[in-house]
């Protein structure tokens, strides 16, 4: 089992920045990838950014060039730096960790942190 705790959400004006953090604990071996998803009420949860254990990153077209995913292995933490925020970035952001154990993938989710971009 992996436990994930997110923090760093809040209210920010358009053009502003926020950094989300996600601290992982528990059985964090065999992690394959870390990711940030976001969800607006009534809409599907969508992938914002992902990073594999080999540091390969991928971003949704809507956030590419503005968001950066990174990790600190010593702190078991993954970050999402969000710059040039837009009102359409408003959503609940979820941290996700994927493990692969004996060929089976296990996904773990944090509780979510609200990001609101508004003037």
Secondary structure, DSSP 8 states (H G I E B T S, - for coil): -EEEEEE--EEE-TT--EEEEEEEEES-TTEEEEEEEEE-TTS--EEEEEEETT--EEE-TTTTTTEEEEEEGGGTEEEEEE-S--GGG-EEEEEEEEEEETTEEEEEE---EEEEE--
